[in-house]
């Protein structure tokens, strides 16, 4: 390691040579040392052995600028990092010579942003925690800066917990399975729970099918459904409108009422709320009512057939 003041004082031959050798050693070793050189010049190098960084003096000779680590890696501080400025959407810190307003920059704390033409396009991170609470955690946010579903905005959110939120003014998701005729018909979406398949959405040339697991090998304790007419008469069918569409009256069920007759058709709990007191609404899969409806209709058909036979017998005298 060597440091020098950058000036050779008048001295005898041997003393001058020793001073000159010290100055040359400082130059050849980039003024290496644990403390900064006492005398500095613009664009002077210093190998700072305390911070393990190679530094250069700025053009006004007022400060040191970190360049890289002393171990040879393009890094500052550790053997695997490169430190760049924060930048902005208009002037990204990592960009291109031909498109100076396109590239990566620090969007906010712990968040990386991408801009094109000086406009924010997406970020990766948590945007100062704005997308963390209740939204799946730190995310990749495309076009939006908030959850596009709960905030009713256009954009896509991919969360690090494996959730995708999409918002748009039109069709949000379009899927296309390629094939010629029905030669490649089959599943376009698969559903799994804990690694096991539970259902699919399949397509053909002209139709779409929504399939839930129904193979007999998945079932046990199989018996006939009886007493269906009695249960069906307990199923209250209502007329109503949804609060969000007061102008449209429809036929249907109230989830908590249907749950007392066909509990597997309903999800959620009546009057359930979250930690903020906001409603967690119940839902109904009306397809789950089909077995009860079918069995009740079969019982009715059997009764009709029996009555028909009796009448025919009576009429035959």
Order of alpha helices (4+ residues) and beta strands (2+ residues): alpha-beta-beta-beta-beta-beta-beta-beta-beta-beta-beta-beta-beta-beta-alpha-beta-beta-alpha-beta-beta-alpha
